Amino acid sequence: MALRIVASRPDPAIVTLPWSVPLEEWGEPWVLPLPRGLSRHVVRIVRLHDRVYAVKETVEEIAFREYRLLRDLQRLGLPAVVPQGVVTGRVDADGEELPSALLTEHLRFSLPYRSLFSHGLSHDSLPSLVDALVVLLVRLHLADFFWGDVSLSNVLFRRSAGGFAAYLVDAETGELRPTLSRQMREYDVTIATENVFAELLDLQASESLSQHVQAHDLVVMLEQRYAALWDELTGEEEFSSDEMWRIERRIEKLNDLGFDVDELDIITDFDGDQVRIQPKVVEAGHHQRELQGLTGLHVEDAQARRLLNDIASYTAHYNLGREDRHLVASRWLDQVYEPVIAMIPGDATGKLEPAEVFHEVLQHRWFLAEQAGHDIDTFDAAADYIDTVLRTKPDEAITSAPATVTPDA
């Protein structure tokens, strides 16, 4: 049987991986000891030169289905791991068939939920994890994606301005539909509550989570926050014709949540006395797009909002309100953001993403100012943060490539 590789972004080095060996037996020099989430399949994280992949063994039909579905999610701009390819036709040294494999790009600075707790995450951060999962689920449902197996285990988390952003990592049970019914959305939410409840109890059983955490309360919160966000993004609102300002207020509120409204359905009654509005096209990443347009930085949406706030503070401090906003943002980038990021020592670049470091520097500056009773210079705060906080954090990314090895080593 001939080895076959189908890849969206061909990497010739993929051929050099030991495909004739069962994935669970892979080791050095390919496999990296990075944390992996729980999976019903064998999964390994491998490095090929300067690129890192997750490899999952599965059935050929399922591998191709998930590969194509992840590509669809990528085209739709939804938060999911990026598919790299599918490998079929594997056989071992005795000619016995081996499972097919799905390759996805490793998501930098991401961790499974269990690793977050092993990295010192406190139970106080659980609501932020739940919120991240809720936002992910709502975004997928807005795109008419049925997940079918919502859980913390099927998500990777990245830090985002003190909170988290969630990325779908397992789409095996998913399906993009022409329209997603209310019953299918409710089924996904039910599965989410059941799985998250079990995962929290499992964390408590392994003593990774405080016994004081009420798992039931958290899954109730999950249901409530999903319903509230869905209603905010899709619900109808009715008001009189002399309250047209409420249209702008609705849009601003959705913007504050990080969503853009590209289309509104506005209906008036026969006499024009009553107006009914409903968002028709809601797109996530409002702050991301605004920051990227001003500075070219591409970060998580909550991080983008934090950076935009700092640009606004910078504008006010230097009385630049009449200047072109793009020029002010460029000046802030050159004089504030990039110099702070340049202060991060080489051996600490794998701790946090640059935008998250900048967010934490701003938080640290506020903390120092409160202690001192006066304002603290941003660069002084950054130096203190790097020495006293950043250096103590565990690495959450791969920072440098190892020595080149040959496949036969």
C-alpha positions in Angstrom: 0.0 0.0 0.0 1.4 3.4 -1.0 1.7 6.2 1.5 -0.6 9.1 0.5 -0.4 12.6 1.9 -3.1 15.2 1.2 -2.0 18.6 2.5 -3.3 22.2 2.2 0.1 23.7 2.8 2.6 21.0 1.7 5.6 20.6 4.0 8.1 18.2 2.4 9.4 17.3 5.8 6.2 15.5 6.7 7.4 12.6 4.5 10.3 12.1 6.9 8.1 11.3 9.9 8.2 7.6 10.9 4.8 6.7 9.4 5.6 2.9 9.5 5.6 3.1 13.3 2.4 3.3 15.5 2.0 6.8 16.8 2.0 5.8 20.4 5.6 4.5 19.9 6.9 7.8 18.4 9.6 9.4 20.5 12.8 11.5 20.0 13.7 13.3 17.9 10.2 14.0 16.6 7.9 14.2 19.6 7.8 17.2 21.9 6.8 16.9 25.6 4.0 19.4 25.3 0.8 19.1 27.3 -2.1 17.5 25.4 -5.8 17.4 26.1 -7.7 14.2 26.8 -8.6 12.3 23.6 -10.1 9.0 22.6 -7.4 8.8 20.0 -3.6 8.6 20.2 -2.2 12.2 19.7 1.4 13.4 19.6 2.9 16.9 19.2 5.8 16.8 16.8 8.3 19.3 15.5 9.6 19.4 12.0 12.4 22.1 11.7 10.7 25.3 12.8 7.1 24.1 12.5 5.1 22.2 15.2 2.1 19.9 14.5 -0.4 17.8 16.4 -0.8 14.3 14.8 -3.9 12.3 15.6 -4.5 8.7 14.5 -8.0 7.9 13.4 -10.1 6.2 10.7 -9.4 7.4 7.1 -13.0 8.6 6.4 -13.1 10.5 9.7 -9.7 12.0 9.1 -10.7 13.4 5.8 -14.1 14.6 7.1 -12.5 16.5 10.0 -9.8 17.9 7.8 -12.3 19.3 5.3 -14.5 20.6 8.1 -11.6 22.4 9.8 -10.7 24.0 6.5 -14.3 25.3 6.2 -14.1 26.7 9.7 -10.8 28.4 8.8 -12.4 30.0 5.7 -15.2 31.3 7.8 -12.7 32.9 10.2 -13.8 30.8 13.2 -11.5 30.0 16.1 -10.3 26.5 15.4 -6.9 24.8 14.9 -5.6 25.0 11.4 -5.6 21.7 9.4 -2.4 20.7 7.7 -3.1 17.4 6.0 -4.1 13.7 6.1 -1.8 10.8 5.8 -3.2 7.4 4.6 -1.8 4.1 3.4 0.4 3.6 6.4 1.8 0.1 7.1 4.2 -1.2 9.7 7.4 -3.2 9.2 5.3 -6.4 8.9 3.0 -5.0 6.3 0.1 -4.6 8.7 -2.1 -1.6 8.1 -1.9 1.4 10.6 -4.5 4.0 11.2 -4.6 7.1 9.1 -3.4 10.4 10.6 -4.8 13.9 10.7 -2.2 16.8 11.1 -3.1 20.2 12.4 -0.8 23.1 13.2 0.1 23.5 16.8 -1.6 26.7 18.2 1.1 28.8 19.8 0.7 29.9 23.5 -2.3 27.6 23.8 -2.9 25.1 26.6 -5.5 22.4 27.4 -7.6 23.2 30.5 -5.8 20.6 32.7 -2.5 22.2 31.9 -3.8 25.6 32.9 -4.4 24.3 36.4 -1.0 22.7 36.6 0.4 26.2 35.6 -1.1 27.7 38.7 -4.6 28.7 37.5 -6.8 29.3 40.5 -10.5 28.3 40.8 -11.3 32.0 40.6 -10.5 31.9 36.9 -13.1 29.2 36.2 -15.8 31.7 35.2 -13.4 33.1 32.6 -12.9 29.6 31.1 -16.6 29.1 31.0 -17.1 32.5 29.3 -14.5 31.6 26.7 -16.2 28.3 26.0 -19.6 30.1 25.7 -18.3 32.7 23.3 -16.8 30.0 21.1 -20.0 28.0 21.1 -22.1 31.1 20.3 -19.8 32.0 17.4 -20.0 28.5 16.0 -23.8 28.5 16.3 -24.0 31.9 14.6 -22.2 30.2 11.6 -24.7 27.3 11.7 -22.1 24.8 13.0 -23.3 22.0 15.1 -20.6 20.7 17.4 -22.0 17.6 18.9 -19.3 17.1 21.6 -18.8 20.4 23.5 -16.4 20.0 26.3 -13.3 21.6 27.9 -11.3 18.7 26.6 -12.1 19.6 23.0 -10.8 23.2 23.4 -7.5 24.9 23.6 -7.2 28.1 25.6 -5.1 31.2 25.0 -4.7 33.9 27.5 -6.4 37.2 26.5 -6.0 40.3 28.6 -6.4 38.5 31.9 -9.2 36.2 30.5 -9.1 33.5 27.9 -10.0 32.8 24.2 -11.1 29.4 23.3 -10.3 27.5 20.1 -12.0 24.3 18.8 -9.5 21.5 18.5 -11.7 18.5 17.8 -14.3 18.7 15.1 -14.9 15.0 14.6 -18.5 15.1 15.5 -19.2 18.6 14.0 -21.3 19.5 11.1 -21.9 22.8 9.1 -25.6 23.0 8.3 -27.6 25.3 6.0 -29.4 26.5 9.2 -29.0 25.4 12.8 -32.3 24.8 14.6 -33.0 25.9 18.1 -33.2 22.2 19.2 -29.7 21.5 17.9 -28.3 24.5 19.7 -30.0 23.4 22.9 -28.6 19.9 22.4 -25.1 21.4 22.2 -25.6 23.4 25.4 -26.9 20.3 27.2 -23.9 18.3 26.1 -21.7 21.1 27.2 -23.1 21.2 30.7 -22.9 17.4 31.1 -19.3 17.2 29.9 -18.1 20.3 31.8 -19.7 19.0 35.0 -17.9 15.7 34.7 -14.6 17.4 33.8 -14.8 19.6 36.9 -15.6 16.6 39.1 -12.6 14.8 37.6 -10.3 17.7 38.4 -11.5 17.7 42.0 -11.0 13.9 42.2 -7.4 14.4 41.0 -6.9 17.3 43.5 -6.2 19.7 40.7 -9.3 21.8 41.7 -10.5 22.9 45.1 -13.3 20.8 46.6 -15.0 24.1 47.5 -15.8 24.7 43.8 -19.5 24.0 43.1 -19.5 22.3 39.7 -23.3 22.5 39.5 -23.2 26.3 39.9 -20.7 26.6 37.1 -22.7 24.6 34.6 -25.8 26.6 35.5 -23.7 29.7 34.8 -22.7 28.2 31.4 -26.4 27.8 30.4 -27.3 31.3 31.6 -24.4 33.1 29.9 -25.0 31.2 26.7 -28.7 32.3 26.7 -27.8 35.9 27.6 -25.2 36.2 24.9 -27.3 34.5 22.2 -30.3 36.8 23.0 -28.1 39.9 23.0 -26.7 39.0 19.5 -29.9 37.8 17.9 -32.9 39.0 19.9 -35.5 41.4 18.6 -36.0 44.8 20.2 -39.2 46.9 19.8 -39.6 50.6 20.6 -41.4 53.7 19.5 -40.4 55.8 16.5 -39.2 58.6 18.7 -36.6 56.3 20.3 -34.5 55.8 17.2 -31.4 56.4 19.3 -31.8 52.9 20.7 -30.6 51.5 17.3 -27.3 53.1 17.8 -27.2 52.0 21.5 -27.9 48.4 20.5 -25.0 48.5 18.0 -22.6 50.1 20.5 -23.6 47.4 23.1 -22.8 44.6 20.6 -19.5 46.4 19.7 -18.6 46.4 23.4 -19.1 42.6 23.4 -16.6 42.4 20.6 -19.1 41.9 17.7 -19.7 44.0 14.6 -23.2 44.3 13.2 -23.1 44.2 9.4 -26.8 44.2 8.8 -29.9 45.1 10.8 -33.5 44.0 10.0 -35.6 47.1 10.8 -39.4 46.9 10.5 -41.9 49.6 11.2 -45.6 49.1 11.7 -48.3 50.6 9.4 -48.4 54.0 11.1 -44.7 54.1 11.7 -45.3 54.5 15.5 -43.4 51.3 16.4 -40.0 50.0 15.3 -38.7 46.5 15.6 -35.0 45.7 15.0 -33.0 42.5 14.9 -29.3 41.9 14.1 -29.1 39.8 11.0 -25.3 39.5 10.5 -23.1 39.5 13.5 -19.4 39.1 13.2 -16.9 38.6 16.0 -13.6 40.4 16.4 -14.7 44.1 16.4 -11.7 45.3 18.4 -9.3 42.9 16.6 -10.1 44.5 13.3 -10.0 48.0 14.6 -6.5 47.6 16.2 -5.2 45.7 13.2 -6.3 48.6 10.9 -4.6 51.1 13.1 -1.3 49.3 14.0 -1.1 46.0 12.0 -1.1 44.0 15.3 -3.2 40.9 15.2 -4.1 39.8 18.8 -7.1 38.3 20.7 -10.1 40.6 20.8 -9.9 41.3 24.6 -6.2 42.1 24.2 -7.1 44.4 21.3 -9.6 46.3 23.4 -6.9 46.7 26.1 -4.4 48.1 23.6 -7.0 50.4 22.1 -7.7 51.8 25.5 -4.0 52.5 26.0 -3.8 54.3 22.7 -6.8 56.4 23.8 -4.9 57.2 27.1 -1.8 58.0 25.1 -3.8 60.3 22.9 -5.3 62.2 25.8 -2.0 62.4 27.7 -0.2 64.1 24.8 -3.3 66.1 23.7 -3.3 64.5 20.3 -7.1 64.3 19.9 -7.0 66.5 16.7 -4.3 64.4 15.0 -5.1 61.6 12.5 -5.9 58.5 14.5 -3.7 56.3 12.4 -0.7 58.6 12.9 -1.2 58.6 16.6 -1.5 54.8 16.7 1.7 54.5 14.7 3.5 56.9 17.2 2.2 54.9 20.1 3.4 51.7 18.5 6.9 53.2 18.0 7.3 54.9 21.3 5.4 52.7 23.7 4.3 49.2 22.6 7.4 48.0 20.7 10.0 49.4 23.2 8.2 47.6 26.0 8.1 44.3 24.1 11.8 44.7 23.2 12.5 44.7 26.9 11.5 41.0 27.2 14.7 39.0 27.6 15.3 36.1 25.1 14.8 33.4 27.7 11.4 34.8 28.6 9.8 35.1 25.2 8.0 31.8 25.6 6.2 32.8 28.8 3.3 34.8 27.3 2.3 36.4 24.0 3.7 39.9 23.5 0.2 41.5 23.7 -0.5 39.6 26.9 2.8 40.8 28.4 1.9 44.4 27.5 -1.6 43.9 29.2 0.1 42.6 32.3 2.6 45.4 32.4 -0.3 47.9 32.4 -1.9 46.0 35.2 1.4 45.9 37.1 1.8 49.7 36.5 -1.6 50.3 38.1 -0.6 48.0 41.1 2.7 49.8 41.6 1.1 53.3 41.3 -1.5 52.3 43.9 1.2 51.2 46.3 3.4 54.3 45.7 0.5 56.8 45.7 1.6 58.4 42.4 1.9 57.6 38.7 4.6 55.1 37.6 6.4 55.3 34.3 5.4 52.5 31.9 9.0 51.4 31.3 9.8 51.4 35.0 6.7 49.2 35.5 7.8 46.9 32.6 11.3 46.4 34.1 9.9 45.6 37.5 7.2 43.3 36.0 9.8 41.3 34.0 12.1 40.8 37.0 9.5 40.0 39.6 6.6 38.4 37.7 7.4 37.3 34.1 10.5 35.4 34.9 8.6 33.2 37.5 6.0 32.1 34.9 6.2 28.7 33.2 6.8 28.6 29.4 3.6 28.3 27.4 5.2 28.3 23.9 8.1 26.7 22.1 10.8 29.4 21.9 13.6 27.9 19.8 14.3 25.0 17.5 16.6 22.2 18.6 19.6 21.1 16.7 18.8 19.7 13.2 18.4 15.9 13.3 18.2 13.4 10.5 15.2 11.2 10.2 17.3 8.1 10.7 19.0 9.4 13.9 
